[in-house]
Amino acid sequence: MGRGETEMPESYLDALFEAVEDEVEAADFYSELYVATQDFTIRDLLFGIINDELGHASLLNLLYAKSACGRRDY
């Protein structure tokens, strides 16, 4: 697939799981930027972004867990 193209997930649960992974990867990326700068204004902004990304991951993970509870094939 070319850049920017994505495959459709096989299921709702797969899509949720991928979304959780994406949010955590984004938080990791911003964490690397955070430690790479000495500018406290930028660090403060990055800290907020990291918290947002982890909050998104947490909410998506909750949806994943609640959805997976009804499945019997995991």
PDB file of N, CA, C and O in Angstrom:
ATOM      1  N   MET A   1       0.840  -1.177   0.000  1.00  0.00           N
ATOM      2  CA  MET A   1       0.000   0.000   0.000  1.00  0.00           C
ATOM      3  C   MET A   1       0.885   1.241   0.000  1.00  0.00           C
ATOM      4  O   MET A   1       1.983   1.237   0.557  1.00  0.00           O
ATOM      5  N   GLY A   2       0.399   2.282  -0.622  1.00  0.00           N
ATOM      6  CA  GLY A   2       1.146   3.526  -0.669  1.00  0.00           C
ATOM      7  C   GLY A   2       1.004   4.303   0.621  1.00  0.00           C
ATOM      8  O   GLY A   2       0.176   3.980   1.473  1.00  0.00           O
ATOM      9  N   ARG A   3       1.800   5.304   0.749  1.00  0.00           N
ATOM     10  CA  ARG A   3       1.759   6.125   1.953  1.00  0.00           C
ATOM     11  C   ARG A   3       0.396   6.797   2.084  1.00  0.00           C
ATOM     12  O   ARG A   3      -0.129   7.340   1.112  1.00  0.00           O
ATOM     13  N   GLY A   4      -0.167   6.760   3.265  1.00  0.00           N
ATOM     14  CA  GLY A   4      -1.458   7.367   3.497  1.00  0.00           C
ATOM     15  C   GLY A   4      -2.623   6.434   3.246  1.00  0.00           C
ATOM     16  O   GLY A   4      -3.760   6.744   3.602  1.00  0.00           O
ATOM     17  N   GLU A   5      -2.347   5.284   2.629  1.00  0.00           N
ATOM     18  CA  GLU A   5      -3.404   4.306   2.390  1.00  0.00           C
ATOM     19  C   GLU A   5      -3.433   3.335   3.564  1.00  0.00           C
ATOM     20  O   GLU A   5      -2.393   2.942   4.092  1.00  0.00           O
ATOM     21  N   THR A   6      -4.637   2.961   3.958  1.00  0.00           N
ATOM     22  CA  THR A   6      -4.765   2.015   5.054  1.00  0.00           C
ATOM     23  C   THR A   6      -5.704   0.893   4.665  1.00  0.00           C
ATOM     24  O   THR A   6      -6.576   1.063   3.813  1.00  0.00           O
ATOM     25  N   GLU A   7      -5.521  -0.245   5.289  1.00  0.00           N
ATOM     26  CA  GLU A   7      -6.404  -1.376   5.098  1.00  0.00           C
ATOM     27  C   GLU A   7      -7.569  -1.250   6.065  1.00  0.00           C
ATOM     28  O   GLU A   7      -7.423  -0.741   7.176  1.00  0.00           O
ATOM     29  N   MET A   8      -8.719  -1.720   5.625  1.00  0.00           N
ATOM     30  CA  MET A   8      -9.875  -1.747   6.512  1.00  0.00           C
ATOM     31  C   MET A   8      -9.661  -2.846   7.553  1.00  0.00           C
ATOM     32  O   MET A   8      -9.267  -3.961   7.209  1.00  0.00           O
ATOM     33  N   PRO A   9      -9.920  -2.536   8.814  1.00  0.00           N
ATOM     34  CA  PRO A   9      -9.821  -3.584   9.839  1.00  0.00           C
ATOM     35  C   PRO A   9     -10.870  -4.664   9.580  1.00  0.00           C
ATOM     36  O   PRO A   9     -11.911  -4.407   8.977  1.00  0.00           O
ATOM     37  N   GLU A  10     -10.578  -5.862  10.043  1.00  0.00           N
ATOM     38  CA  GLU A  10     -11.498  -6.974   9.835  1.00  0.00           C
ATOM     39  C   GLU A  10     -12.737  -6.878  10.710  1.00  0.00           C
ATOM     40  O   GLU A  10     -13.791  -7.410  10.362  1.00  0.00           O
ATOM     41  N   SER A  11     -12.612  -6.197  11.850  1.00  0.00           N
ATOM     42  CA  SER A  11     -13.746  -6.104  12.764  1.00  0.00           C
ATOM     43  C   SER A  11     -13.660  -4.806  13.566  1.00  0.00           C
ATOM     44  O   SER A  11     -12.650  -4.102  13.558  1.00  0.00           O
ATOM     45  N   TYR A  12     -14.755  -4.526  14.253  1.00  0.00           N
ATOM     46  CA  TYR A  12     -14.808  -3.370  15.153  1.00  0.00           C
ATOM     47  C   TYR A  12     -13.732  -3.480  16.226  1.00  0.00           C
ATOM     48  O   TYR A  12     -13.060  -2.496  16.535  1.00  0.00           O
ATOM     49  N   LEU A  13     -13.565  -4.681  16.798  1.00  0.00           N
ATOM     50  CA  LEU A  13     -12.547  -4.867  17.826  1.00  0.00           C
ATOM     51  C   LEU A  13     -11.152  -4.649  17.273  1.00  0.00           C
ATOM     52  O   LEU A  13     -10.309  -4.051  17.942  1.00  0.00           O
ATOM     53  N   ASP A  14     -10.897  -5.122  16.068  1.00  0.00           N
ATOM     54  CA  ASP A  14      -9.588  -4.891  15.447  1.00  0.00           C
ATOM     55  C   ASP A  14      -9.329  -3.401  15.266  1.00  0.00           C
ATOM     56  O   ASP A  14      -8.218  -2.922  15.490  1.00  0.00           O
ATOM     57  N   ALA A  15     -10.371  -2.672  14.856  1.00  0.00           N
ATOM     58  CA  ALA A  15     -10.229  -1.227  14.662  1.00  0.00           C
ATOM     59  C   ALA A  15      -9.940  -0.530  15.982  1.00  0.00           C
ATOM     60  O   ALA A  15      -9.101   0.368  16.040  1.00  0.00           O
ATOM     61  N   LEU A  16     -10.633  -0.940  17.046  1.00  0.00           N
ATOM     62  CA  LEU A  16     -10.372  -0.340  18.360  1.00  0.00           C
ATOM     63  C   LEU A  16      -8.952  -0.628  18.823  1.00  0.00           C
ATOM     64  O   LEU A  16      -8.262   0.254  19.333  1.00  0.00           O
ATOM     65  N   PHE A  17      -8.522  -1.877  18.639  1.00  0.00           N
ATOM     66  CA  PHE A  17      -7.174  -2.246  19.054  1.00  0.00           C
ATOM     67  C   PHE A  17      -6.125  -1.437  18.301  1.00  0.00           C
ATOM     68  O   PHE A  17      -5.167  -0.949  18.900  1.00  0.00           O
ATOM     69  N   GLU A  18      -6.303  -1.292  16.997  1.00  0.00           N
ATOM     70  CA  GLU A  18      -5.378  -0.485  16.192  1.00  0.00           C
ATOM     71  C   GLU A  18      -5.380   0.968  16.645  1.00  0.00           C
ATOM     72  O   GLU A  18      -4.331   1.612  16.666  1.00  0.00           O
ATOM     73  N   ALA A  19      -6.544   1.485  17.007  1.00  0.00           N
ATOM     74  CA  ALA A  19      -6.643   2.876  17.461  1.00  0.00           C
ATOM     75  C   ALA A  19      -5.891   3.068  18.778  1.00  0.00           C
ATOM     76  O   ALA A  19      -5.226   4.085  18.976  1.00  0.00           O
ATOM     77  N   VAL A  20      -5.999   2.089  19.675  1.00  0.00           N
ATOM     78  CA  VAL A  20      -5.252   2.167  20.938  1.00  0.00           C
ATOM     79  C   VAL A  20      -3.756   2.193  20.641  1.00  0.00           C
ATOM     80  O   VAL A  20      -3.022   3.011  21.197  1.00  0.00           O
ATOM     81  N   GLU A  21      -3.306   1.295  19.763  1.00  0.00           N
ATOM     82  CA  GLU A  21      -1.886   1.257  19.401  1.00  0.00           C
ATOM     83  C   GLU A  21      -1.429   2.583  18.794  1.00  0.00           C
ATOM     84  O   GLU A  21      -0.345   3.071  19.113  1.00  0.00           O
ATOM     85  N   ASP A  22      -2.246   3.161  17.926  1.00  0.00           N
ATOM     86  CA  ASP A  22      -1.889   4.437  17.290  1.00  0.00           C
ATOM     87  C   ASP A  22      -1.745   5.551  18.318  1.00  0.00           C
ATOM     88  O   ASP A  22      -0.819   6.358  18.234  1.00  0.00           O
ATOM     89  N   GLU A  23      -2.652   5.599  19.284  1.00  0.00           N
ATOM     90  CA  GLU A  23      -2.584   6.646  20.311  1.00  0.00           C
ATOM     91  C   GLU A  23      -1.340   6.485  21.176  1.00  0.00           C
ATOM     92  O   GLU A  23      -0.690   7.472  21.520  1.00  0.00           O
ATOM     93  N   VAL A  24      -1.006   5.251  21.530  1.00  0.00           N
ATOM     94  CA  VAL A  24       0.189   5.003  22.340  1.00  0.00           C
ATOM     95  C   VAL A  24       1.450   5.343  21.550  1.00  0.00           C
ATOM     96  O   VAL A  24       2.391   5.920  22.096  1.00  0.00           O
ATOM     97  N   GLU A  25       1.471   4.988  20.266  1.00  0.00           N
ATOM     98  CA  GLU A  25       2.619   5.345  19.422  1.00  0.00           C
ATOM     99  C   GLU A  25       2.775   6.856  19.318  1.00  0.00           C
ATOM    100  O   GLU A  25       3.894   7.369  19.334  1.00  0.00           O
ATOM    101  N   ALA A  26       1.663   7.567  19.212  1.00  0.00           N
ATOM    102  CA  ALA A  26       1.723   9.029  19.153  1.00  0.00           C
ATOM    103  C   ALA A  26       2.282   9.580  20.461  1.00  0.00           C
ATOM    104  O   ALA A  26       3.106  10.494  20.449  1.00  0.00           O
ATOM    105  N   ALA A  27       1.841   9.031  21.583  1.00  0.00           N
ATOM    106  CA  ALA A  27       2.358   9.478  22.884  1.00  0.00           C
ATOM    107  C   ALA A  27       3.861   9.223  22.973  1.00  0.00           C
ATOM    108  O   ALA A  27       4.604  10.060  23.484  1.00  0.00           O
ATOM    109  N   ASP A  28       4.308   8.069  22.475  1.00  0.00           N
ATOM    110  CA  ASP A  28       5.747   7.762  22.470  1.00  0.00           C
ATOM    111  C   ASP A  28       6.518   8.765  21.620  1.00  0.00           C
ATOM    112  O   ASP A  28       7.592   9.224  22.010  1.00  0.00           O
ATOM    113  N   PHE A  29       5.964   9.104  20.455  1.00  0.00           N
ATOM    114  CA  PHE A  29       6.607  10.079  19.572  1.00  0.00           C
ATOM    115  C   PHE A  29       6.759  11.431  20.279  1.00  0.00           C
ATOM    116  O   PHE A  29       7.837  12.024  20.268  1.00  0.00           O
ATOM    117  N   TYR A  30       5.674  11.910  20.892  1.00  0.00           N
ATOM    118  CA  TYR A  30       5.740  13.194  21.575  1.00  0.00           C
ATOM    119  C   TYR A  30       6.644  13.136  22.807  1.00  0.00           C
ATOM    120  O   TYR A  30       7.239  14.143  23.190  1.00  0.00           O
ATOM    121  N   SER A  31       6.746  11.969  23.422  1.00  0.00           N
ATOM    122  CA  SER A  31       7.666  11.810  24.558  1.00  0.00           C
ATOM    123  C   SER A  31       9.114  11.968  24.113  1.00  0.00           C
ATOM    124  O   SER A  31       9.932  12.552  24.822  1.00  0.00           O
ATOM    125  N   GLU A  32       9.421  11.437  22.926  1.00  0.00           N
ATOM    126  CA  GLU A  32      10.775  11.597  22.390  1.00  0.00           C
ATOM    127  C   GLU A  32      11.076  13.068  22.119  1.00  0.00           C
ATOM    128  O   GLU A  32      12.183  13.536  22.385  1.00  0.00           O
ATOM    129  N   LEU A  33      10.099  13.791  21.596  1.00  0.00           N
ATOM    130  CA  LEU A  33      10.289  15.229  21.379  1.00  0.00           C
ATOM    131  C   LEU A  33      10.470  15.957  22.704  1.00  0.00           C
ATOM    132  O   LEU A  33      11.288  16.869  22.820  1.00  0.00           O
ATOM    133  N   TYR A  34       9.694  15.540  23.700  1.00  0.00           N
ATOM    134  CA  TYR A  34       9.752  16.161  25.022  1.00  0.00           C
ATOM    135  C   TYR A  34      11.165  16.106  25.605  1.00  0.00           C
ATOM    136  O   TYR A  34      11.679  17.107  26.104  1.00  0.00           O
ATOM    137  N   VAL A  35      11.780  14.938  25.538  1.00  0.00           N
ATOM    138  CA  VAL A  35      13.115  14.810  26.122  1.00  0.00           C
ATOM    139  C   VAL A  35      14.193  15.431  25.234  1.00  0.00           C
ATOM    140  O   VAL A  35      15.324  15.627  25.679  1.00  0.00           O
ATOM    141  N   ALA A  36      13.850  15.741  23.985  1.00  0.00           N
ATOM    142  CA  ALA A  36      14.842  16.298  23.058  1.00  0.00           C
ATOM    143  C   ALA A  36      14.921  17.817  23.116  1.00  0.00           C
ATOM    144  O   ALA A  36      15.792  18.412  22.482  1.00  0.00           O
ATOM    145  N   THR A  37      14.028  18.452  23.865  1.00  0.00           N
ATOM    146  CA  THR A  37      14.062  19.909  23.910  1.00  0.00           C
ATOM    147  C   THR A  37      14.321  20.417  25.331  1.00  0.00           C
ATOM    148  O   THR A  37      13.953  19.782  26.319  1.00  0.00           O
ATOM    149  N   GLN A  38      14.951  21.553  25.393  1.00  0.00           N
ATOM    150  CA  GLN A  38      15.216  22.206  26.672  1.00  0.00           C
ATOM    151  C   GLN A  38      14.244  23.371  26.912  1.00  0.00           C
ATOM    152  O   GLN A  38      14.186  23.920  28.012  1.00  0.00           O
ATOM    153  N   ASP A  39      13.484  23.742  25.874  1.00  0.00           N
ATOM    154  CA  ASP A  39      12.563  24.874  25.952  1.00  0.00           C
ATOM    155  C   ASP A  39      11.334  24.469  26.784  1.00  0.00           C
ATOM    156  O   ASP A  39      10.577  23.575  26.407  1.00  0.00           O
ATOM    157  N   PHE A  40      11.160  25.153  27.925  1.00  0.00           N
ATOM    158  CA  PHE A  40      10.098  24.767  28.845  1.00  0.00           C
ATOM    159  C   PHE A  40       8.701  25.062  28.293  1.00  0.00           C
ATOM    160  O   PHE A  40       7.745  24.381  28.665  1.00  0.00           O
ATOM    161  N   THR A  41       8.562  26.040  27.432  1.00  0.00           N
ATOM    162  CA  THR A  41       7.267  26.318  26.816  1.00  0.00           C
ATOM    163  C   THR A  41       6.867  25.155  25.911  1.00  0.00           C
ATOM    164  O   THR A  41       5.723  24.700  25.935  1.00  0.00           O
ATOM    165  N   ILE A  42       7.815  24.688  25.123  1.00  0.00           N
ATOM    166  CA  ILE A  42       7.554  23.548  24.243  1.00  0.00           C
ATOM    167  C   ILE A  42       7.311  22.290  25.066  1.00  0.00           C
ATOM    168  O   ILE A  42       6.425  21.495  24.753  1.00  0.00           O
ATOM    169  N   ARG A  43       8.101  22.118  26.114  1.00  0.00           N
ATOM    170  CA  ARG A  43       7.911  20.933  26.977  1.00  0.00           C
ATOM    171  C   ARG A  43       6.526  20.935  27.602  1.00  0.00           C
ATOM    172  O   ARG A  43       5.882  19.888  27.679  1.00  0.00           O
ATOM    173  N   ASP A  44       6.058  22.094  28.048  1.00  0.00           N
ATOM    174  CA  ASP A  44       4.715  22.183  28.638  1.00  0.00           C
ATOM    175  C   ASP A  44       3.642  21.803  27.614  1.00  0.00           C
ATOM    176  O   ASP A  44       2.700  21.077  27.935  1.00  0.00           O
ATOM    177  N   LEU A  45       3.789  22.294  26.386  1.00  0.00           N
ATOM    178  CA  LEU A  45       2.839  21.939  25.331  1.00  0.00           C
ATOM    179  C   LEU A  45       2.877  20.442  25.035  1.00  0.00           C
ATOM    180  O   LEU A  45       1.833  19.800  24.917  1.00  0.00           O
ATOM    181  N   LEU A  46       4.076  19.893  24.917  1.00  0.00           N
ATOM    182  CA  LEU A  46       4.213  18.471  24.640  1.00  0.00           C
ATOM    183  C   LEU A  46       3.656  17.621  25.770  1.00  0.00           C
ATOM    184  O   LEU A  46       3.065  16.570  25.522  1.00  0.00           O
ATOM    185  N   PHE A  47       3.836  18.061  27.000  1.00  0.00           N
ATOM    186  CA  PHE A  47       3.290  17.329  28.142  1.00  0.00           C
ATOM    187  C   PHE A  47       1.770  17.231  28.041  1.00  0.00           C
ATOM    188  O   PHE A  47       1.190  16.179  28.307  1.00  0.00           O
ATOM    189  N   GLY A  48       1.130  18.336  27.657  1.00  0.00           N
ATOM    190  CA  GLY A  48      -0.318  18.329  27.467  1.00  0.00           C
ATOM    191  C   GLY A  48      -0.743  17.409  26.344  1.00  0.00           C
ATOM    192  O   GLY A  48      -1.740  16.697  26.462  1.00  0.00           O
ATOM    193  N   ILE A  49       0.014  17.419  25.247  1.00  0.00           N
ATOM    194  CA  ILE A  49      -0.293  16.552  24.111  1.00  0.00           C
ATOM    195  C   ILE A  49      -0.148  15.086  24.510  1.00  0.00           C
ATOM    196  O   ILE A  49      -0.994  14.260  24.169  1.00  0.00           O
ATOM    197  N   ILE A  50       0.913  14.767  25.225  1.00  0.00           N
ATOM    198  CA  ILE A  50       1.138  13.387  25.674  1.00  0.00           C
ATOM    199  C   ILE A  50      -0.031  12.920  26.541  1.00  0.00           C
ATOM    200  O   ILE A  50      -0.535  11.810  26.369  1.00  0.00           O
ATOM    201  N   ASN A  51      -0.459  13.774  27.473  1.00  0.00           N
ATOM    202  CA  ASN A  51      -1.589  13.413  28.330  1.00  0.00           C
ATOM    203  C   ASN A  51      -2.858  13.207  27.522  1.00  0.00           C
ATOM    204  O   ASN A  51      -3.626  12.289  27.807  1.00  0.00           O
ATOM    205  N   ASP A  52      -3.091  14.041  26.523  1.00  0.00           N
ATOM    206  CA  ASP A  52      -4.269  13.870  25.662  1.00  0.00           C
ATOM    207  C   ASP A  52      -4.219  12.531  24.937  1.00  0.00           C
ATOM    208  O   ASP A  52      -5.206  11.795  24.917  1.00  0.00           O
ATOM    209  N   GLU A  53      -3.074  12.215  24.343  1.00  0.00           N
ATOM    210  CA  GLU A  53      -2.934  10.967  23.598  1.00  0.00           C
ATOM    211  C   GLU A  53      -3.154   9.755  24.504  1.00  0.00           C
ATOM    212  O   GLU A  53      -3.829   8.801  24.116  1.00  0.00           O
ATOM    213  N   LEU A  54      -2.585   9.795  25.707  1.00  0.00           N
ATOM    214  CA  LEU A  54      -2.772   8.682  26.633  1.00  0.00           C
ATOM    215  C   LEU A  54      -4.211   8.606  27.130  1.00  0.00           C
ATOM    216  O   LEU A  54      -4.723   7.516  27.382  1.00  0.00           O
ATOM    217  N   GLY A  55      -4.865   9.756  27.273  1.00  0.00           N
ATOM    218  CA  GLY A  55      -6.279   9.762  27.629  1.00  0.00           C
ATOM    219  C   GLY A  55      -7.132   9.130  26.545  1.00  0.00           C
ATOM    220  O   GLY A  55      -8.056   8.369  26.834  1.00  0.00           O
ATOM    221  N   HIS A  56      -6.816   9.452  25.282  1.00  0.00           N
ATOM    222  CA  HIS A  56      -7.527   8.837  24.156  1.00  0.00           C
ATOM    223  C   HIS A  56      -7.318   7.318  24.171  1.00  0.00           C
ATOM    224  O   HIS A  56      -8.262   6.548  23.996  1.00  0.00           O
ATOM    225  N   ALA A  57      -6.066   6.904  24.383  1.00  0.00           N
ATOM    226  CA  ALA A  57      -5.754   5.471  24.412  1.00  0.00           C
ATOM    227  C   ALA A  57      -6.533   4.781  25.529  1.00  0.00           C
ATOM    228  O   ALA A  57      -7.027   3.667  25.350  1.00  0.00           O
ATOM    229  N   SER A  58      -6.639   5.434  26.660  1.00  0.00           N
ATOM    230  CA  SER A  58      -7.353   4.856  27.792  1.00  0.00           C
ATOM    231  C   SER A  58      -8.835   4.672  27.484  1.00  0.00           C
ATOM    232  O   SER A  58      -9.409   3.625  27.785  1.00  0.00           O
ATOM    233  N   LEU A  59      -9.449   5.680  26.889  1.00  0.00           N
ATOM    234  CA  LEU A  59     -10.869   5.583  26.542  1.00  0.00           C
ATOM    235  C   LEU A  59     -11.118   4.522  25.470  1.00  0.00           C
ATOM    236  O   LEU A  59     -12.079   3.756  25.559  1.00  0.00           O
ATOM    237  N   LEU A  60     -10.255   4.481  24.466  1.00  0.00           N
ATOM    238  CA  LEU A  60     -10.391   3.458  23.428  1.00  0.00           C
ATOM    239  C   LEU A  60     -10.174   2.059  24.004  1.00  0.00           C
ATOM    240  O   LEU A  60     -10.840   1.104  23.604  1.00  0.00           O
ATOM    241  N   ASN A  61      -9.243   1.951  24.939  1.00  0.00           N
ATOM    242  CA  ASN A  61      -8.994   0.666  25.580  1.00  0.00           C
ATOM    243  C   ASN A  61     -10.213   0.221  26.385  1.00  0.00           C
ATOM    244  O   ASN A  61     -10.530  -0.968  26.416  1.00  0.00           O
ATOM    245  N   LEU A  62     -10.892   1.151  27.031  1.00  0.00           N
ATOM    246  CA  LEU A  62     -12.117   0.835  27.760  1.00  0.00           C
ATOM    247  C   LEU A  62     -13.187   0.313  26.796  1.00  0.00           C
ATOM    248  O   LEU A  62     -13.846  -0.687  27.080  1.00  0.00           O
ATOM    249  N   LEU A  63     -13.359   0.992  25.655  1.00  0.00           N
ATOM    250  CA  LEU A  63     -14.310   0.516  24.651  1.00  0.00           C
ATOM    251  C   LEU A  63     -13.937  -0.878  24.162  1.00  0.00           C
ATOM    252  O   LEU A  63     -14.801  -1.737  23.987  1.00  0.00           O
ATOM    253  N   TYR A  64     -12.652  -1.093  23.945  1.00  0.00           N
ATOM    254  CA  TYR A  64     -12.183  -2.404  23.494  1.00  0.00           C
ATOM    255  C   TYR A  64     -12.526  -3.480  24.526  1.00  0.00           C
ATOM    256  O   TYR A  64     -13.067  -4.533  24.187  1.00  0.00           O
ATOM    257  N   ALA A  65     -12.203  -3.199  25.778  1.00  0.00           N
ATOM    258  CA  ALA A  65     -12.438  -4.184  26.840  1.00  0.00           C
ATOM    259  C   ALA A  65     -13.931  -4.477  26.992  1.00  0.00           C
ATOM    260  O   ALA A  65     -14.328  -5.635  27.124  1.00  0.00           O
ATOM    261  N   LYS A  66     -14.746  -3.444  26.973  1.00  0.00           N
ATOM    262  CA  LYS A  66     -16.186  -3.651  27.117  1.00  0.00           C
ATOM    263  C   LYS A  66     -16.752  -4.413  25.927  1.00  0.00           C
ATOM    264  O   LYS A  66     -17.656  -5.232  26.098  1.00  0.00           O
ATOM    265  N   SER A  67     -16.246  -4.165  24.740  1.00  0.00           N
ATOM    266  CA  SER A  67     -16.722  -4.857  23.548  1.00  0.00           C
ATOM    267  C   SER A  67     -16.247  -6.308  23.521  1.00  0.00           C
ATOM    268  O   SER A  67     -16.977  -7.200  23.086  1.00  0.00           O
ATOM    269  N   ALA A  68     -15.034  -6.535  23.984  1.00  0.00           N
ATOM    270  CA  ALA A  68     -14.476  -7.882  23.958  1.00  0.00           C
ATOM    271  C   ALA A  68     -15.129  -8.794  24.978  1.00  0.00           C
ATOM    272  O   ALA A  68     -15.070 -10.015  24.832  1.00  0.00           O
ATOM    273  N   CYS A  69     -15.745  -8.240  26.001  1.00  0.00           N
ATOM    274  CA  CYS A  69     -16.368  -9.058  27.041  1.00  0.00           C
ATOM    275  C   CYS A  69     -17.493  -9.925  26.478  1.00  0.00           C
ATOM    276  O   CYS A  69     -17.735 -11.021  26.984  1.00  0.00           O
ATOM    277  N   GLY A  70     -18.171  -9.462  25.458  1.00  0.00           N
ATOM    278  CA  GLY A  70     -19.256 -10.231  24.884  1.00  0.00           C
ATOM    279  C   GLY A  70     -18.811 -11.294  23.898  1.00  0.00           C
ATOM    280  O   GLY A  70     -19.615 -12.124  23.473  1.00  0.00           O
ATOM    281  N   ARG A  71     -17.541 -11.275  23.532  1.00  0.00           N
ATOM    282  CA  ARG A  71     -17.027 -12.243  22.548  1.00  0.00           C
ATOM    283  C   ARG A  71     -16.651 -13.537  23.244  1.00  0.00           C
ATOM    284  O   ARG A  71     -16.235 -13.543  24.402  1.00  0.00           O
ATOM    285  N   ARG A  72     -16.802 -14.616  22.525  1.00  0.00           N
ATOM    286  CA  ARG A  72     -16.434 -15.919  23.059  1.00  0.00           C
ATOM    287  C   ARG A  72     -15.280 -16.550  22.291  1.00  0.00           C
ATOM    288  O   ARG A  72     -14.880 -17.676  22.586  1.00  0.00           O
ATOM    289  N   ASP A  73     -14.743 -15.833  21.307  1.00  0.00           N
ATOM    290  CA  ASP A  73     -13.688 -16.415  20.463  1.00  0.00           C
ATOM    291  C   ASP A  73     -12.327 -15.785  20.706  1.00  0.00           C
ATOM    292  O   ASP A  73     -11.482 -15.803  19.811  1.00  0.00           O
ATOM    293  N   TYR A  74     -12.092 -15.242  21.864  1.00  0.00           N
ATOM    294  CA  TYR A  74     -10.779 -14.650  22.151  1.00  0.00           C
ATOM    295  C   TYR A  74      -9.958 -15.500  23.046  1.00  0.00           C
ATOM    296  O   TYR A  74      -8.830 -15.137  23.378  1.00  0.00           O
TER     297      TYR A  74
END
